[in-house]
């Protein structure tokens, strides 16, 4: 779907909002996200089954409430919430209530028992799960000019051409200074990987300022922090999880991550409604006190998703079962693959309960594979 561009120069946040969610926006198309890119939800039903097991753990931590909510943020066409509810044990399913949160219209074939909303319901008890939502919350883009000043990047909606606008100021400037200082071209970011391994000298959110270099770029994640805080606030008790492409203050990408996707391929981001527009998420900035980030690989392994091949002896005794198990192992391997979906971050934010995904579950995981960020309490932004 493509709308007629106006040729107007706007900030990336406003232009992306219109291109993705406006009347002719990308996410209004009948094919939905699955028509353009492959998420963990679409890769395998093993993902929904793992999330169902997580919902059962949340249920136990909550003391098995009379009504157990599952909220699917950025639900697409309701694939995840449908799969999770179907995978629940009967006793849990009898108390579960599904919510799909999405701006697009409700799919006609969606189970009538799933409530379709444009905002998360308030005052719920259960699990709120946001798979690849925050990367599509529109943000401004900043770029350092020839004098070393970070300026907002303006984009033309009909062709994606860019130019620099006003200097970054106010709350956006404070966010940028704290969470994504635009560093020197000659000096590597503190904590960046090296032959000696990552540095532990600089804690998250306390990066020293460096001389900026012309052309350095950053996505100003303040709207994502606000959106996540609002989603978490909808829980009375339970767990909120955000799953996304992520980067951290110890190693931000020097030229940003803004890109587009169309029909399964990465493309130049043009805010005309013809493609998805996305950028990786600063999950450490989004996290609230008590939050923790682990890799998807570690999270799914803790929830029983393994890419181990079945024993060859099964092929002799039950060939059909062997073929099924082999296919499942391949799907699990894709969900947990290094350099792919397995490297996604899971931001785990408990509300009024111990974190069922960390306390006692991931304690024995090796840090290189499991724990990415143990988020400290940080001041209100």
N, C-alpha and C positions, 0 to 999 in steps of 0.2 A: 504494500500500500504506500502511495506517495501523495503528499498534498502539494499544492502549488505554493512555492516559496514567495516570500515578500521581498527578499533582498535586504531585509532590515538587519542591522548589526545589534546583537544582543549578547549578554553573558551566556556562558554555556549552561548555567543552571536553568534559566528561563527558556532557552531554546530547546534543551533536552526535555523539559517538562512538557512542552507543547508537542514535540516530535514523538514522544513515547505514549503520552496519556491524553492528548487533545482529541477532538472529535474524529480526526482522521489519523490518529497516532498509531504507531507500530503495534502496540499491545491491544489495539481494538480489532486487529485482523482476525478472521475466522480460524486461521490455522493455529494461533496461539504461539507461545514460546517454542514448543516442540517442533514447529515447522522450520525453525531457524537455527537452533543450537541444542546440544545434548547435555542435559544436566544429570546429576546422579539419579534423580527420580526417574528419568526416561531410560537410563542405562540398564537398570535391573530392578525387578521387584524385591530383590534382597535389601535394597535401601529402605523401602517402606516397611519391610518386616523388621529391620533393625530399629527403626524409629518406633514401631509398635512395642518392641521390647523395652525401649527407653521409657515409653509412656507407662508401661507396667511397673517399671522401677519408680517412676514418679508417683504412681498410684500407691505403692507400698509406703513411700516416704510420707505421703499425705494421710496415711491411715485408712485407705480405701473409702474415699468420700462417696456419698450417695450419687453425686453427679461429677463426672470426670471430663474436663474439657480438653479437646485437642484443637488448637488453632493453627491453621496452615496459612502463613503469611505469603503474599505474592503467589497465590495458589494456581496460577495459570488456568488450566481447565479442570482443576480439582483432582489431578492424578494422585498426588501424595495423600491427601486426606482420605480419598477413597481406598487406597491401598492400605493405609494404616488401620482404618476401622475394620477392613476385611481380615486383617492379620491378627487381630486381638483375640485372646481366649474368650470364650462365651461369657464367663462371669464378668470380665472387665468390659466387654462390648455392651453388655446389658446396661451398664452405667455410663458409658461414654457418649459424649455429644460432640459432633464435628462441626467446625466452623471453617469456611474458606473465605479468606480476605483478598479481594482482587478488585481492580477498577473496571475491568471489562465486564460485559454482561454475563449473567449466569448461563452456563451451558444447558441446553434443553434436556440432555440425557443424564444430568447429574442426579444422584440419589436425592429424593425429596427430603430425607432426614438430615441432610447437610445444609446448614444455614449459610447463605451467601451474603457477605457483607463488604462494604468498602473501607471499614475501619475495624480494628480488633474489638471484640466485645469487652465490656468493663466488668471488673469484679469477679473474674473467673478463678477456678481452682483446677490446675492441671498443667499441661505442656503447651507452650507457644513455640512453634518451630518456623524459622524463616530461612528457607533454602534459596540462596541467590536472590535475596530481596535487596539488601543494602547496596549492592553494586549498581542497582538501577534507581536508587534515590539520587536525583540530579544534584550536582555540586558545581560550584564555580571552579575555573581553572586559573592558576596564576603562573606568570612567567616573568623572569628577571630581565629587565631591559639593559641597554648598553651602559647605563649609569649605576647599575647594581640595585635598582629599585624593583621589587616584585609588583607587577601590575596585573589586573584582571584581563583575561583573554576574551575578546569579543569574537563572535562567529557569525557568518552570514548564512541564513537558513537554506538558501537555495543551492549553494555549492560547497559549503563547509570552509570557505576562505576565512582566515583569521587576521586580526590585528590587535594591538595592545590598547587597553583602555586606561581607566584611572588607577592610581596606586591602591593596593589592598589596604583597607583601613578597618578600624573598629574591631568587632568581635572576630571577624574573619582574619584580620592581621594578628590578633592575639592567638587564635587557633594555629595559624601557620607558624608563628614564632615558637610555640610550644611543641607542636606535634610534627611539623614537617619543615624545619628550618632549611632554606635552600642553600646547600653547601658549596664549597670551593671545588673547582674542576680538578685541582691538583691534589687535594687532600681527601682521602677516602672517608666515607661516613663512619663515625665511631661504631664499633660493633659489626662492621661489614666482614663477611667471611674472608679469611686469608689463609696462607699456608700454615700458620700457627693455630688456626681455628678462630671462632668468633670471640670477640672481646666481651668481657663481663664488667668493664670499668664504668660504663655509662648506663644507668637504669632507664627504663622506658619512660618517655615523656620528659626527660631532663637533658636533652641534647644541647651541647654547647653551640653557640652561634659561630658561624664561619663566614668568611667573605663570600658573598654570592657571585656566581659567574653568569654571564649573559646566556640566555637560552634555557637555564634551569627551570623546570616546571614542577608544579604540584597541583593535586586536586584538594580543594579545601573541604575537608570532611565534616564540617560543623553540622550541616543538615542531617547527616547520617547519625551523628551522635544524638541529636534531638529526636529523630525518628525512632531510634532504638530505645531511648529512655522512655518515650511515650508508649511503645509496645510493651516494655517490661512493666510499666505502671498499670497496665490493664490486668495484671495478675494480682490477685489477693494472696495466693500461695501457689507455689509450684516451681517450674523451671522454664526459663526462656533460652532458646538456642538460636544463634545466627550462624549460618554456614555460608562461607564465601571465599573467593579469591582474597588473599590478605597479604599485607606487608606490615612491618613493624618499625618503630622509631630507630632501631639500631641499623637499619639498612633500607631506607626508602629509595625507590627508583629515581635517579636524578632527573629524568625527563618525563615522569608521570606514566600513567597506564591507560589513558583514555583511548578507546578503540570502538569499532563497530562490528556487528555480526549480521550477515544476511545469508539465508539458505545454507547454513552450516559452515560458512567460511568467514574468516576475519576480513574486514574491509575498512576503508577510510570512514571515520564517523562523520556523517553529514546529517544535520538535524532537520530532515525533510519528511520524516515518517517512513522512509524506505528501509531502515535498518535499526537493529538494536544499538543503543549507545550505552556503554558500560565502562566502569573504572574499578580497579581493585580497591579493597576497603582497608582503612587503617583501624583494624579491630581493637588495637590497644587503646586508641582514643575513644572508641565507642563504649568500651567496657565500663561498667559501674563498679563501685566497691564490692569486692567479693567475687568478681568475675574471673574466669580463667579460660585460656585458649589452649586447645590441643589440636593436633592434626586430625583430619578425617580418618587417616589410616589408623591411628591409635584408637579413636572413638569407635570406629566400626569393628575393629578387632575385639575391643572390650565388650561389644554387643553381639559377638558371636559370628561376625562375618570374616571368613578365612579364605584365602586364595590357594590353600593347599590342595594338591591333586589327590583324587581318591586312590585307594590302594588298588594295584593291578589285579589283585586276587578277586576283587568285586567283578571285574570284567568277565571272569570265568564262571562265577556263580550266578550273577544277575546282570547281563550285558545292558539291559535297558536302564537299570538303576545306575550303572557305571556311566553311561552316556549322560544321564541327567546330572549326576554329581560332577562330571567333567565340565559340563556347560556352566553349572553354578560356580565352579572354581574359577572359570574364565571371567564370569561377571564380577565375582568378588575381587579378582585381581585388578580389573579395571577400576573399581570403586576405591581401591586402596593403593593404586600405583604411584610410585615416586615419579615426580615430574608431571603428574596429571591430577586426577581427582583426589588422590590420597594426600596431596599436599594442601588441600583446602584447609582453612582454619574453622574450628568449631568454637565459638564464643559461648561459654556456659555460664548462665546468670541465674543462680538460685534465688528464690523469694520465699523466705519464711521456712525453708527446709534445708537440711544438709544437701550438698551437691551430689546427687546419685551417680553422676558420671565421673567423679574424681575421688571422693572420699571412699577409700577401700577398693575402688575399681581400677584406677590408673596409677595407684601409688607405686607399683612395681615396674611400670613401663620405663625403659631407658629414656633419659631426657632428650636425646637426639631424635627419637621417634615419637615421643609423646608430648611432653610439656613444652610449649613454646613461650607462653607468657603467663606468669602468675601475677595478675594485675594488682598493683598497690592501690590503696585509697588515694584518690586525687581530688583536688579542689573543684568546686563547681566552675564550669567554663563560662 
